[in-house]
Every structure is written in C-alpha cells, then in structure tokens.
C-alpha cells in the first residue's frame, strides 16, 4: 500500500516540475524573445541572452535526464515548440543546442559528460551542430567534406563546412569527418569519427555566410578547418556510423518542435483576424479549427514516440520520419493559410505571418529536408527508385 501511495506523489511532483519548466519557457518566449524577434529576422540579431535564460529555465536539459531524473524528450520538444511559436529561427537554435547535448551525453566520454554536459544543459556554455553534410553522406546524397588523418595524439582534420548554426568564437559544435587510410591516403569508406570541436581551436576559421531567409539570427557561419587537432577528449564516437544509427531517430524527432511551433504560431495569426474577416475567410481552405485538430493529433503522435527516443527499429524510425515530414507539411500549409487569412496586413514585411511563411520553408528544407525524409521513408519501405 505504501508503494501505491508513493508512486502517484512522485508522478504529481514530476508533472508539477514539468509544467513549471514549460511555463517559464513560455514566458521567456512570449516576453523577452518577442521583443527581439524582428531584430532576429531583419537585422541578424542573435538572442544569446534569451538562450541563456532558456537554459536556466530548464529548456535545454529536459531530454538529457540529468540529476537522477528521467529524460523527457516530450518536454524538450514542447519547449522548442513554445520558442518556435514566437520565433522559428530561435526555435531552430534551440534544436541545435539540444541535439548537441544528445551527442555529448551519448558519447560516454567523461570529458564531454559530467560538468561539461551540465553547463551545456543549463545554457552556461553554448554549442551547435554541423551534421547536415554527414547525414546526407550517410544517406548517399553527398560526400564527406571534412577529412582526418591519424597522427600522434589524435587526428588532424581539414576541410570546409559551408554553414553551421548556433556557433561563435566561444561556442562549440558536433560533426563527423571521414578518416584517410594510413597506407593509401584515400578515404576509408568504413571509418568516420564524430567529435565536438571548440570554435576557438587553432586552425578553425569562421567565415560570414550570405544572408539567409528567416535564419539571419541563428549565428550561422561557414567553417574552414586546417590541420585541426582532435584529441581523445573531443571524440564522441570512433567509429561514427554505428553511433549515428543509434541517435538518428532522436536527432530527427527533436526537430518536430520547430514545425509544431511555426504551425501553431500561424494558427494563432488566423484567429487574430477571425472577428473582422471570418465572414470571408470561411471560404478558404485550411481553416484554423481544422488545422488545430490536425496539429493536436500530430503532437499526440510525437509525444508517444518521444517516450522511446533511442529505439532504432525500422518500424519506429519510419514513424519518426513520418511525423517529421508531417511537421514540415503542416507548417507550410498553416503559414500559407495564415497569410491568406490576414490578407494585405499579412503581406507587410513587418508581419509575423510574412516571417512565418519563410520560417515554414526552412522547416521543410533543413536537413533532413522534406525530400530527404521521403527518400528515407521510401528506402525503409523497400520502394524502388527511378534513375
């Protein structure tokens, strides 16, 4: 009887803590982030102070399960949704930070866990991800841009990544490179390493990128690496390919928070004009009530999958790919419909609706892009491809 009484109390305590974190994140997003969202979008302002506040509120640690707590991917996704509901670019940065925490924790490397992971989870230190090229390479879409050769004390890495987000001179990021064969000097197709790299390390150069639509406030740079030393303390996985397989579903599932938030923000914008324009808006497709039902259903499916984020069965991965693709699709439809619902006011450059249209495009194109997701789904289903 004692155990029966204790368990609901524990669940209530966790539920209250979960709600408190979510409310703090929502408040930061709707107050502090909302004040700078236009600067993020049009001036390239990187909201570092807001990010640190989100970390202090618990937004970056929920999915890591630190301090003897259960990992809660669902809460991490909901926190990302609340941020993306206000600013899709900052929601993307939250994902970059969250997934970097996944790399660090799953590495089991004492130099990347412990104090380093605690600081990352609290937003005291900030780190992003440079996995677009590696993920496409492992899918057979691209070839690895970074290459390493074995040297005394670790690896020497050189190459270029055209854009990596949520980085700066005092940041770090996770990425993968191919390893050259000691004998032939050619790329060994069976050997890649994954590592966390501080951006201020000798041999790392950050280069400004061209202006990006809706993503100017993400602190995105091109990276050039020249004989950069990677030591054992930096290694996430060696070899990298089995590790990537294990975290692939969690990597993709976390991204759904962006799509949920951009779509919810768009639905909010539809309701803003319903009193004045509902009489004519009723003739549009993708009305707010129908979209809200669809979004709520998608969120529920995502929350179920979030209970087992490190499952790697084909059936599970297929479900994750499907909800991620659906998040892209509903963000695109909701943003476009919000623009039509708002009419001319939604076409002002200063309009949140106008910004969300661009943000929704990013949700659909960021790795894995919608076409990449469908490609992966077709492979898992055993479908044949046209040449």
Order of alpha helices (4+ residues) and beta strands (2+ residues): alpha-alpha-alpha-alpha-alpha-alpha-beta-alpha-beta-beta-beta-beta-beta-beta-beta-alpha-alpha-alpha-alpha-alpha-alpha-alpha
